[in-house]
Amino acid sequence: MDLNAHLHTPLQASLRSTLIELFWYALMASAVWLLFSVAFRAAFRHRRVSRGDPTARQVGREIAHSLRSIAVFGLVTLAMVCAARLGWTRLYYRVGDYGWTWFVLSIGLMLVMHDTYFYWTHRLMHHRRLYRLFHHTHHLSTSPTPWAAYAFSPAEALVQASIGPVIVFTIPVHPTAFAAFMVWQITFNVLGHCGYELFPPWFLRTPAGWVLNSVTHHALHHEKFRANFGLYFNVWDRLMGTNHRDYEHRFAQTAAGPSYPLAAAVYKIISAALFRERRTTRCTGRRHAVFPRSSAKVHLHTPTVQLNRGAVPLGELPLTMQSTAHLPGN
């Protein structure tokens, strides 16, 4: 969402916001998809959380729904920009108005606000009377891909986008701070739907593991539906007792193996390439070093090399030893 309303007309700001968000979402989702599902698919296979692989039809559906969701986000941005121009929001455009300390703190506060908003609206959309209208589309992907991050129904896309108005109507926000929040949101959301566990096996035993959600956490939500409602943080799920009972067990299973699988995969590829190169060099050297039916005597008293066979010298080389080859006579 581009909130620089004082620089553009509302329609221009909305269109610009939509294109920027589409660009970053497509860039992140494509990069993560190519990395985990194409380039290093075999290396990360053991870290695949879901048991089934996504189909081409599923990926196409997720992309189509994501494009529709981004269009809805653009309409919400249009409403926000109009409100900002009328002075109804708490947007400000000079960092000095609130200082750099608040600028940084506001980003963290937006993350906490969004995580809280997401948890409770998410649980509400799982109510049996609301689920089919709002959340069913997103759960069509039981084995999600990065493209599922924005795969919402129009009604849920409106709910998800409404965190923007909630923020700008309640706290002072600089457009650049809001942009930083959006970059985090897109990145975390795409990685959370990639389907491959990224954290090392010991992650859940650390304070960070107590606070942050993992890929396994959200993948289990797509499998089981009735647990793991949090977005960025695991705090609300812990407080409300909505973590799935198998979460830690599934995480331990999925995260088993190298702590840093991408680094291990890259190292394996480089090592294999170097090993092949050394073998090729060694074999080539052996082919050039074979002199059949010959023997050699080495003398260290002269800096020249002479090869004598009959009366025709074949040349001299500036070496520090002399080698005279005596070939058997006929």
C-alpha positions in Angstrom: 0.0 0.0 0.0 1.5 3.3 -1.1 0.4 6.0 1.4 2.2 9.0 -0.2 -1.2 10.6 -0.9 0.2 14.1 -1.0 2.2 13.2 -4.1 -0.5 11.7 -6.2 -4.2 11.8 -6.9 -6.1 9.1 -5.0 -6.5 7.0 -8.2 -2.8 7.4 -9.1 -1.8 6.4 -5.6 -4.0 3.4 -5.6 -2.8 2.2 -9.0 0.8 2.7 -8.1 0.3 0.8 -4.8 -1.3 -2.1 -6.6 1.5 -2.4 -9.1 4.2 -2.1 -6.5 2.6 -4.8 -4.3 2.1 -7.0 -7.3 5.7 -6.6 -8.3 7.1 -7.5 -4.8 4.7 -10.3 -4.3 5.5 -11.8 -7.7 9.2 -11.4 -7.1 9.2 -13.0 -3.7 6.9 -15.8 -4.5 8.8 -16.6 -7.7 12.2 -16.5 -6.0 11.0 -18.8 -3.2 9.3 -21.2 -5.6 12.3 -21.5 -7.8 14.7 -21.9 -4.9 12.8 -24.6 -3.0 10.7 -26.3 -5.6 13.1 -26.2 -8.6 16.8 -25.5 -7.9 17.2 -27.2 -4.6 14.1 -29.5 -4.5 16.1 -32.7 -3.9 18.2 -31.1 -1.2 15.2 -29.8 0.7 13.0 -32.9 0.1 13.5 -34.1 3.7 12.2 -30.7 5.0 9.0 -30.8 3.1 6.3 -30.4 5.8 3.2 -31.5 3.8 3.1 -35.1 2.7 1.6 -34.3 -0.7 3.1 -32.3 -3.6 1.2 -29.4 -5.1 -0.1 -29.8 -8.6 0.2 -27.4 -11.5 -3.5 -26.9 -11.3 -3.2 -25.8 -7.7 -0.5 -23.3 -8.5 -2.5 -21.8 -11.3 -5.5 -21.4 -9.0 -3.4 -19.8 -6.3 -1.9 -17.3 -8.7 -5.3 -16.3 -10.1 -6.8 -15.8 -6.6 -3.7 -13.8 -5.5 -4.1 -11.5 -8.5 -7.7 -10.9 -7.5 -6.7 -10.3 -3.9 -4.2 -7.7 -4.9 -6.9 -5.9 -6.9 -9.0 -5.8 -3.7 -6.0 -4.4 -1.8 -5.8 -1.6 -4.3 -9.4 -0.6 -3.7 -8.8 -0.5 0.0 -5.7 1.7 -0.6 -7.8 4.0 -2.7 -10.2 4.5 0.2 -7.3 5.1 2.6 -5.7 7.7 0.3 -9.0 9.5 0.0 -9.3 9.5 3.8 -5.8 10.8 4.2 -6.5 13.7 1.8 -9.5 14.6 3.9 -7.4 14.6 7.0 -9.1 11.6 8.6 -6.0 9.5 9.2 -2.9 9.9 11.4 -0.4 9.8 8.5 2.4 12.2 8.7 5.1 12.9 6.1 8.0 14.5 8.0 10.1 12.2 10.2 10.9 15.1 12.4 7.3 15.4 13.5 7.7 12.3 15.7 11.4 11.6 15.5 13.4 8.5 14.5 12.7 6.6 17.7 9.0 6.6 17.0 9.6 5.8 13.3 11.4 2.6 14.3 9.0 1.7 17.1 6.0 2.2 14.9 7.2 -0.6 12.6 7.3 -3.0 15.6 4.0 -1.8 16.8 2.4 -2.4 13.4 3.7 -6.0 13.4 2.1 -6.6 16.9 -1.1 -5.0 15.8 -1.3 -7.0 12.6 -0.5 -10.3 14.4 -3.2 -9.6 16.9 -5.7 -8.6 14.2 -4.9 -11.6 12.1 -5.2 -14.1 14.9 -8.7 -13.0 16.0 -10.1 -12.4 12.5 -8.6 -15.7 11.4 -10.3 -17.6 14.3 -13.6 -15.8 13.5 -13.4 -16.7 9.8 -13.2 -20.4 10.9 -16.6 -20.1 12.5 -18.9 -22.6 10.7 -21.3 -19.8 9.5 -18.5 -17.6 8.1 -15.9 -20.2 6.9 -17.3 -20.9 3.4 -17.8 -17.3 2.5 -14.5 -16.0 3.8 -11.9 -18.6 4.3 -12.7 -21.7 2.3 -10.8 -20.4 -0.8 -7.5 -20.1 1.1 -7.9 -23.7 2.5 -8.3 -25.2 -0.9 -4.5 -25.5 -0.7 -3.8 -28.2 1.9 -0.2 -28.4 0.7 0.5 -24.7 0.1 3.0 -23.0 -2.1 4.4 -19.5 -1.9 1.6 -18.4 -4.3 -1.0 -19.4 -1.6 0.0 -16.4 0.6 -2.5 -14.1 -1.1 -4.9 -16.7 -2.4 -8.1 -15.4 -0.7 -11.7 -15.0 -1.6 -12.8 -11.4 -2.2 -14.4 -11.2 1.2 -11.3 -12.5 3.0 -9.1 -10.2 0.9 -11.1 -7.3 2.2 -10.6 -8.5 5.8 -6.9 -8.9 5.3 -6.5 -5.5 3.6 -8.4 -3.8 6.4 -5.4 -3.9 8.7 -4.2 -0.9 6.8 -7.1 1.4 7.8 -6.9 0.0 11.3 -3.3 1.1 11.6 -3.5 4.6 9.9 -6.6 5.5 11.8 -5.2 4.7 15.3 -1.4 5.4 15.4 0.8 8.0 13.7 2.5 6.4 10.7 5.1 7.6 8.2 4.6 6.2 4.7 8.1 4.8 4.6 7.6 3.0 8.0 4.3 1.5 6.5 6.3 0.4 3.4 8.8 -1.4 5.7 6.0 -3.1 7.5 4.5 -4.3 4.1 7.9 -5.7 3.0 8.0 -7.7 6.2 4.4 -8.8 5.8 4.9 -10.0 2.2 8.2 -11.8 3.0 7.0 -13.6 6.1 3.7 -14.6 4.4 5.4 -16.0 1.3 8.0 -17.9 3.3 5.3 -19.2 5.7 3.6 -20.8 2.8 6.7 -22.2 1.0 6.0 -25.7 2.5 9.7 -26.3 3.6 10.9 -25.9 7.1 13.6 -23.3 7.2 14.6 -23.2 10.9 17.2 -25.6 12.5 16.2 -28.5 14.7 17.0 -26.6 17.9 14.9 -23.6 17.0 11.9 -24.3 19.3 14.1 -24.7 22.3 15.2 -21.0 22.0 13.4 -17.8 23.1 13.0 -17.0 19.4 11.2 -20.3 18.9 8.8 -19.5 21.7 7.9 -16.2 20.0 8.2 -16.7 16.2 6.1 -19.1 14.1 7.7 -21.6 11.8 6.7 -22.9 8.4 5.7 -26.1 10.1 3.3 -24.2 12.3 1.3 -22.7 9.4 1.6 -25.8 7.2 -0.1 -27.8 10.0 -2.9 -25.2 10.0 -3.5 -25.9 6.3 -3.6 -29.6 7.1 -5.7 -29.7 10.3 -7.7 -26.4 10.0 -8.6 -26.1 13.7 -5.3 -25.0 15.2 -2.3 -22.7 14.7 -4.1 -19.5 13.9 -1.2 -17.0 14.5 0.7 -15.2 11.7 4.1 -13.9 12.8 4.2 -14.8 16.5 3.2 -17.8 18.5 2.2 -15.8 21.5 -1.6 -15.8 21.0 -1.7 -19.5 20.1 0.2 -20.3 23.3 -2.0 -18.0 25.5 -5.2 -19.4 24.0 -4.1 -23.0 23.9 -4.6 -23.2 20.1 -1.2 -24.7 19.1 -1.7 -28.1 17.5 -0.7 -30.9 19.9 1.6 -32.4 17.2 3.3 -29.1 16.4 6.6 -29.8 18.2 6.7 -33.4 17.1 6.1 -32.5 13.4 8.7 -29.7 13.6 11.3 -32.1 15.0 10.6 -34.6 12.2 10.7 -32.0 9.5 13.7 -30.1 10.7 15.8 -33.2 11.2 19.0 -33.2 9.2 21.5 -30.4 8.4 20.7 -27.3 10.5 21.3 -25.1 7.4 20.0 -27.2 4.5 20.6 -24.5 1.8 24.2 -24.1 2.8 24.6 -27.8 2.9 23.1 -28.2 -0.5 25.3 -25.5 -2.0 28.4 -27.0 -0.4 27.5 -30.4 -1.8 27.1 -29.0 -5.3 30.4 -27.1 -5.2 32.2 -30.1 -3.7 30.9 -32.4 -6.4 31.9 -30.0 -9.1 35.4 -29.6 -7.7 35.8 -33.4 -7.2 34.9 -34.0 -10.9 37.3 -31.3 -11.9 40.1 -32.8 -9.9 39.4 -36.3 -11.3 39.4 -34.9 -14.9 42.7 -33.1 -14.3 44.3 -36.1 -12.7 43.2 -38.4 -15.6 44.4 -35.9 -18.2 47.8 -35.6 -16.4 48.2 -39.3 -16.4 47.5 -39.6 -20.2 50.2 -37.0 -20.9 52.7 -38.5 -18.4 52.9 -42.0 -20.0 56.0 -42.8 -22.0 55.8 -46.4 -23.1 59.0 -48.5 -23.6 61.2 -45.8 -22.1 63.5 -45.3 -19.1 65.1 -42.2 -17.7 68.2 -41.2 -15.8 68.2 -38.0 -13.9 71.4 -35.9 -13.4 71.3 -32.8 -11.3 74.6 -31.2 -12.5 73.4 -29.5 -15.6 70.4 -27.1 -16.4 69.6 -28.6 -19.8 67.6 -31.5 -21.0 68.7 -33.6 -24.0 67.0 -36.5 -25.6 69.4 -38.7 -27.5 68.2 -41.2 -30.1 70.6 -41.6 -32.9 72.4 -38.3 -33.9 69.3 -35.9 -33.9 68.8 -33.7 -30.7 65.2 -32.9 -30.2 65.7 -29.7 -28.2 66.7 -28.2 -24.9 64.5 -26.8 -22.1 65.6 -24.4 -19.3 65.2 -26.9 -16.4 67.3 -27.4 -13.3 68.0 -31.0 -14.1 69.1 -33.1 -17.0 67.1 -36.1 -18.2 68.6 -38.4 -20.8 66.2 -40.9 -22.1 67.7 -44.2 -23.4 65.3 -46.0 -25.7 66.0 -49.7 -26.4 67.8 -50.3 -29.6 66.4 -52.2 -32.5 
